[in-house]
Amino acid sequence: MAHTARTIIDKIWDAHAITTREDGQSLLWVDRHLLHEGSFLAFDQLAARDARVARPDLTFGVADHYVPTRNRDAIVPEVRGMVEQLVENCTGHGITLFGLDDRRQGIVHVTMPAQGLTLPGLIVVCGDSHTSTHGALGAYAFGIGASEVAHVMMTQTIWQKRPRRMRISVDGTLPPGSTAKDIALTIIARVGTDGAQGHAIEFAGSAIRGLSMEGRLTLCNLSIEAGGRLGLVAPDDTTFAYLRGRPFAPTDDAFDRAVEDWRALASDRDAPFDREVVLDAGAIAPTVTWGTSPEQALPIDATVPDPDRIADPARAQAVRDALAYMGLTPGMALGDIRIDRVFIGSCTNSRIEDLRAAAAVLAGRRAAVPGLVSPGSSQVKRQAEEEGLDRIFRDAGLEWVDSGCSMCVGMNGDIVPPGERCASTTNRNFKGRQGPGARTHLMSPAMVAAAAVAGRLTDMRPLLAGRKP
């Protein structure tokens, strides 16, 4: 007899599959299509076909990737051209745009959920790999390429192959000082950057349910770095409390009816998963990356690995390559690695909770190195300023700037100079990610703040002793 129990992944897929071809590809209906400046290629394809956007009411644009985080009045011509092109394209097709002058402007994966545009059970796509972030609200969200962006624009559908299903359960209680970022880096170090390849991931377990919505957004953001197609968390009371009252969310009775439907999205008790991974939350420590891949991560009290002690030749060579690029010595303590600057921001860790965590460490202290703090949206920036967090960052000697992808991608004037080492809250530590020759260490906002104070990678827990986290 056929197994009828279904995962949340299958429930959302089945509700959106219009038809399935013989090759196994299904045509899926898309509920939200999110755009940024990079969408100009897709709009050019539409113009070449004299085509229109099929559902402008389900399409939303924002300027985030290339925008400068300071001196926006003096924006360079090439970037100004891209931002103006986005304005023209959205205006011409009747698409709602959160442009540079809009109070809702911000990084697409920060501002869209905050507006209530991401809802449980929806399929959300965007021409950006970290679209998996939106899965924190129980949405099926994934990044797409330029030709797929054009296809969604013209048809509000996309062809996809049903992924395999993976459940990563984190049970127990996180120790003080450990965060969603540490959970994510620990998972990636455990399964590898291709460990979830071909899979959609459901994050489950008591430690995941205990995360705030900001924490879940961070976790799902990084699911792509484990090779996953996407990551999501089943919606629960935390999700519903976050969504209630958001500008684009349902209201009044419609919201209550929606909650009933959203609760039914949870995976059935005996739903089959193709792969299961279980972690103990109590064993997760503040974690940092030492190499050039997010999987090259260790607890802060560990030492840099020695490739001569690694039996697998391919893995040993990968470690050698990473150490050479990063300028590190085998066996050195992670806490002895000196840094040149810090960055707090990106779609991974730039929400109000992230800024509060960093400010809790920095309050009354001075940074030993320069750094940049870029809030994830204009709305987050205003809230942080109302709470006085900007003064804490400035008093510590860090720069407080506008919202944008900033130093995460190094394509907007915010870069790490060649050879310099940066403690960063971002999602990728690839060679050159933050600028040619830049060396990136990934960690949580509080850990970056601690590194700023110490001038080296360091455990933030002693710095938080006696302070309100």
SVG drawing of the C-alpha trace seen along z (x, -y; Angstrom):
<svg xmlns="http://www.w3.org/2000/svg" viewBox="-13 -64 65 66">
<polyline fill="none" stroke="black" stroke-width="0.4" points="0.0,0.0 1.3,-3.5 2.7,-5.6 0.4,-8.6 2.2,-10.5 3.9,-13.6 6.6,-16.1 6.0,-19.8 8.2,-19.8 5.8,-17.5 2.7,-19.3 3.8,-22.6 5.1,-21.0 1.9,-19.1 -0.2,-22.2 1.8,-24.1 2.5,-21.4 0.4,-22.2 1.7,-19.4 4.6,-16.9 6.5,-15.9 7.8,-12.4 11.4,-13.5 10.1,-14.2 10.1,-18.0 7.0,-19.7 5.6,-23.1 5.2,-25.0 3.0,-28.0 5.1,-30.8 3.4,-32.9 6.1,-35.6 8.7,-36.7 11.4,-39.0 13.7,-41.1 16.8,-43.2 19.1,-45.3 20.5,-42.1 17.1,-41.5 17.9,-43.8 18.9,-40.8 15.5,-39.2 13.7,-42.4 15.9,-42.7 14.7,-39.2 11.1,-40.4 11.7,-43.5 13.2,-41.4 10.0,-39.3 7.8,-42.4 6.4,-40.5 4.8,-41.7 5.2,-40.5 2.3,-38.1 1.5,-38.9 3.0,-42.2 0.9,-42.0 2.9,-39.0 6.3,-40.6 8.2,-42.9 11.5,-44.7 14.1,-46.2 17.5,-47.8 20.1,-46.1 23.1,-44.4 25.0,-47.2 23.7,-50.2 26.3,-52.2 25.9,-52.2 27.1,-55.8 27.0,-58.9 24.0,-57.7 23.7,-61.2 27.1,-60.6 26.2,-57.2 28.6,-56.2 27.2,-56.3 27.2,-52.6 25.3,-51.8 23.0,-54.7 22.2,-53.3 21.3,-49.9 19.1,-51.4 17.4,-53.7 16.9,-50.7 15.2,-48.8 12.9,-51.8 12.0,-52.1 11.4,-48.3 9.2,-48.1 7.3,-51.3 6.8,-50.1 5.4,-46.8 3.4,-48.0 5.6,-46.2 5.8,-47.4 9.4,-48.6 11.1,-49.4 13.6,-51.8 16.5,-53.8 14.2,-56.5 11.6,-54.1 11.4,-53.6 11.1,-49.9 14.3,-49.6 16.7,-46.9 18.3,-43.6 15.7,-41.6 15.9,-38.7 15.5,-41.0 12.9,-43.5 10.5,-41.2 9.8,-38.9 9.5,-42.0 6.8,-43.3 4.8,-40.1 5.3,-39.2 6.8,-35.8 4.1,-33.6 3.9,-29.9 3.2,-27.5 4.1,-29.9 6.6,-29.3 9.0,-32.2 11.8,-32.7 14.4,-35.3 17.5,-35.6 19.7,-35.2 21.0,-31.9 20.2,-32.9 16.5,-33.0 16.4,-30.0 16.3,-32.5 12.5,-32.9 12.1,-29.2 12.2,-30.4 8.6,-31.2 7.6,-27.8 7.8,-29.0 9.3,-26.9 11.9,-29.5 14.9,-29.1 17.2,-31.0 16.9,-30.9 19.1,-31.9 18.6,-34.8 16.7,-32.8 14.4,-31.3 13.7,-34.9 12.5,-35.8 10.4,-32.6 8.7,-33.4 8.1,-37.0 6.3,-35.8 4.4,-32.8 4.4,-33.1 5.6,-29.4 8.9,-27.5 10.0,-24.0 11.6,-22.1 12.6,-18.6 11.2,-17.4 14.1,-17.4 14.9,-14.6 13.9,-15.3 16.3,-15.8 15.5,-16.5 18.1,-18.0 17.0,-17.8 18.7,-19.8 17.4,-18.8 18.2,-20.1 19.1,-23.5 21.8,-25.7 24.5,-26.7 24.7,-30.4 26.5,-32.3 25.7,-29.8 23.4,-31.1 21.6,-30.1 24.8,-31.0 26.7,-28.5 24.1,-25.8 24.4,-26.5 28.2,-26.4 28.2,-23.3 25.8,-21.6 27.8,-22.6 31.0,-21.4 29.3,-18.1 27.6,-17.3 29.9,-19.3 29.1,-22.0 27.7,-19.3 26.1,-17.2 22.6,-18.3 23.0,-18.4 19.7,-17.6 17.8,-17.9 15.3,-20.3 16.0,-20.5 13.5,-20.7 15.1,-22.0 13.4,-20.4 13.8,-19.6 13.4,-21.5 16.4,-23.8 15.0,-24.9 11.6,-25.5 13.3,-27.5 14.9,-29.9 13.4,-33.4 12.3,-34.2 15.6,-36.1 17.5,-33.0 15.5,-30.8 16.1,-33.3 19.9,-33.0 19.7,-29.2 17.7,-28.9 19.9,-31.5 22.9,-29.2 21.1,-26.0 22.4,-26.8 26.0,-26.6 25.4,-22.9 24.5,-22.3 20.7,-22.2 18.2,-23.4 16.5,-25.2 15.8,-25.0 12.7,-25.6 11.1,-25.4 7.5,-24.3 5.4,-27.3 4.3,-27.5 3.2,-30.1 6.6,-31.9 5.9,-32.3 2.3,-33.5 3.2,-36.0 5.9,-37.4 3.5,-37.7 0.5,-39.2 0.2,-42.9 2.8,-42.9 1.8,-45.3 1.2,-42.6 0.1,-39.8 -3.6,-38.8 -5.7,-40.7 -8.4,-40.0 -10.5,-36.9 -8.5,-36.1 -5.3,-35.9 -7.0,-33.4 -8.2,-31.3 -4.8,-31.4 -3.2,-30.2 -5.4,-27.1 -4.1,-26.3 -0.5,-27.0 -0.6,-24.7 -1.6,-21.8 1.7,-22.3 3.7,-20.5 5.3,-17.2 3.1,-14.2 4.4,-12.2 5.6,-9.3 6.5,-11.1 9.5,-9.6 12.7,-11.5 15.5,-10.4 18.2,-11.5 18.1,-12.3 20.8,-14.1 20.6,-14.7 22.6,-17.1 22.8,-17.7 22.2,-21.5 24.1,-21.2 27.3,-20.4 27.2,-23.5 29.8,-26.1 30.5,-29.5 32.0,-28.6 34.3,-30.4 35.5,-29.5 39.3,-29.2 39.4,-28.3 37.9,-29.2 34.7,-27.2 31.9,-27.4 32.5,-23.7 36.0,-24.7 34.6,-25.7 35.5,-24.8 34.6,-25.9 36.5,-29.0 38.6,-27.0 40.0,-24.6 43.2,-24.8 43.8,-25.1 43.9,-21.6 47.2,-20.0 46.9,-18.6 49.7,-16.1 47.4,-14.4 44.5,-14.0 44.4,-10.6 42.2,-11.6 44.6,-13.1 42.0,-15.3 40.8,-16.7 44.4,-17.2 45.1,-19.2 42.0,-21.3 43.2,-22.2 46.7,-23.1 45.2,-25.3 42.9,-27.0 45.8,-27.6 48.0,-29.0 45.3,-31.5 44.4,-32.4 48.0,-32.7 47.6,-30.4 49.8,-27.8 48.7,-24.2 48.1,-23.8 47.8,-27.5 45.0,-28.3 42.0,-30.0 42.1,-32.5 45.6,-33.6 44.4,-34.7 44.7,-38.5 42.2,-40.4 42.4,-43.7 38.7,-44.7 35.2,-43.5 31.9,-43.6 28.4,-43.2 25.7,-43.0 24.4,-40.9 21.2,-38.9 22.5,-36.4 22.9,-38.5 21.7,-42.1 18.4,-42.1 17.6,-44.0 18.3,-41.0 21.7,-40.6 22.6,-44.2 21.5,-44.0 23.7,-41.0 26.8,-42.8 26.0,-46.0 25.7,-44.0 29.4,-43.1 30.5,-46.5 28.8,-48.7 31.3,-50.8 34.2,-49.3 36.5,-50.4 37.2,-48.3 40.9,-47.6 40.3,-47.5 38.2,-49.4 34.8,-48.0 31.5,-48.5 28.0,-47.9 25.3,-47.8 21.7,-47.2 19.7,-44.8 17.0,-47.3 16.1,-51.0 13.5,-49.9 16.0,-48.0 18.3,-51.0 15.6,-53.3 14.8,-50.9 18.4,-50.5 18.8,-54.2 15.7,-54.5 17.3,-52.0 20.6,-53.8 22.5,-50.9 24.1,-53.2 25.7,-55.3 27.2,-52.1 28.8,-51.1 30.1,-54.7 31.4,-55.1 33.3,-51.8 34.9,-53.2 32.9,-51.4 31.2,-53.0 27.4,-53.0 26.1,-53.0 23.0,-52.5 21.3,-49.3 22.5,-47.1 24.4,-43.9 27.6,-45.9 30.8,-44.1 29.3,-40.6 29.6,-40.7 32.3,-43.4 30.6,-44.8 29.4,-48.2 32.5,-49.9 32.6,-48.1 35.5,-45.7 38.2,-44.1 41.6,-45.2 43.9,-42.5 45.6,-40.3 43.5,-41.8 41.7,-39.5 38.0,-40.3 35.8,-38.8 32.4,-38.8 28.7,-37.9 28.3,-37.0 27.5,-33.6 30.5,-32.9 34.2,-32.9 35.3,-31.9 38.6,-33.3 38.0,-36.9 34.4,-37.0 34.8,-40.2 37.3,-41.6 40.4,-40.3 42.8,-38.7 40.5,-39.2 40.5,-36.7 37.2,-36.1 36.3,-34.4 32.5,-33.8 30.9,-33.9 27.9,-35.3 27.4,-39.1 28.5,-38.8 31.6,-36.9 32.4,-39.6 31.9,-42.3 34.3,-40.4 36.9,-40.1 36.6,-43.8 37.4,-44.5 40.2,-41.9 41.7,-42.6 41.7,-38.8 39.3,-35.9 38.1,-35.4 35.4,-33.7 32.7,-36.4 31.3,-34.6 33.8,-36.2 33.0,-39.6 29.3,-39.1 29.7,-37.9 27.5,-40.0 25.9,-41.8 22.4,-41.6 22.7,-39.6"/>
</svg>
